[in-house]
């Protein structure tokens, strides 16, 4: 019952956050630039052009009225049209969302799949050369600019050694669209050529994007495992003569990973944000690349669309992670309420 | 203003705690090679930025300058890190870039502390409506991943140094507000705070002298790590094209410019990236060490 009340409360709290998000994005778009109409009309526009554009866009109405009509528009799923291509921004976002999500999820998988084992090894071999080496690796992972690492990998593996593609999602025809995720689509349609090509294209962007996340997960896992190893139940299990492998995998890791899993929501946000730079480097046709090319064209509606979608995705994923944590272990309610 | 006001200060035990902290920090600082490396990196990058005009072989290359005959030359005796598309000396530009980057990172961190910490103190001390309003506003800013919020703000404001500082601070202050709020809430019911309250010490004085002082270690640790992360973000903004605009020597911008000349001119992209890496690494190492020194719980684990 406590769990259900918690889930309900969190779902209700979602609304003020989402409303605040909309308000913030509105403020950025309408209030921050001194004169949005002049910005849109471009430096070459005359005064009359700017005035007529201002009226046409409703920018001469009071701010609250603008905000209301913005909300009404959003309610209809309308984010306006791209000032550059004249296509509805929503269509562009829907077309690009799967590319970004696929990259983010692959990076997340890499981060968890590499970070947890490495962190566990570091903790089990505390103060050994391996532990020290991994500590240095994690500092490097957190200090490196991912766009630069991506560029260097692209230069080395793509341009000099010619081993991996330097950009894009796939070579040749993409698989038949079912979900928009190339890995999933090529599996569903049994297109092995496309599957291989997608994997190869994901390798460099996925790894460079996940670098800071691997480092973070490694650190949390290491300290979690170290903490668990000192508990009485570990002493007891060892005294019982259980093999070390069983003690670690079955008892220590289960208890140690709570803190790591609690980080998943935050790490997801960091990865989602990281795609902006990585997509620019690897020409990955997702939301990040869309935002960056929109910036270069002063297409502010497109930028705001990306901001809104990223914010909503991030909020929803964090909520989902928190709820899943509580469903796994109801004691987690107390941690989250604190 | 003496007697009753002076007494609570002793209740806080600031004196002995500080001494103990100092001793522990010294031991850890000198034992730990990584801390040493971090300190050296922070000092070297800071000093070379300050002394850039004196250290640069070609100070005139920092901003606008064209040497047509020396375009895109590889590293050599004259130009240690090679030259860029205008024939400017990349080594000199990296030194000057450190000035821009460190100025941005320090300004953003200090501004975020100046906004976030007082709000966090107030929110943590006065629970109720004030707390709810401050923390919900902070939550909204935290709901957008930092680089994306900074990106849309910087794009709206236009590319120059003050705007980059504003864009990065707006996305950073809620983090300080949140940590300080949490610490204030737990300190608020400490015996010495309640004792000071019952002695009639003003809330402002309690907040500053008894609570703020105790949140300082956390603020310093977060601030140090935050400088490093802000350098990464500022470089990313520059790389994307919403940071500072040319001809400002900014590391991310230099890497962005190098892209159209790759794979021929590896030095153009390599050296500015190394500068980012080493500078950020200094703050990451130092921040980690400070955290280990100040958090007894972690130290127990690390043994």
Interface residues (C-beta under 8 A of the other chain):
Chain A: X16 X17 X20 X21 X23 X24 X25 X28 X29 X32 X33 X126 X135 X136 X139 X140 X142 X143 X144 X145 X147 X148 X149 X151 X152 X155 X159 X160 X223 X226 X227 X230 X269 X270 X272 X273 X274 X276 X277 X280 X291 X292 X295 X296 X300 X303 X304 X306 X307 X310 X311 X314 X315
Chain B: X34 X136 X137 X139 X140 X141 X143 X144 X145 X146 X147 X148 X149 X151 X152 X153 X155 X156 X157 X158 X228 X232 X235 X236 X239 X240 X241 X242 X252 X255 X259 X262 X263 X266 X269 X270 X272 X273 X276 X277 X280 X281 X284 X285 X288 X298 X301 X302 X303
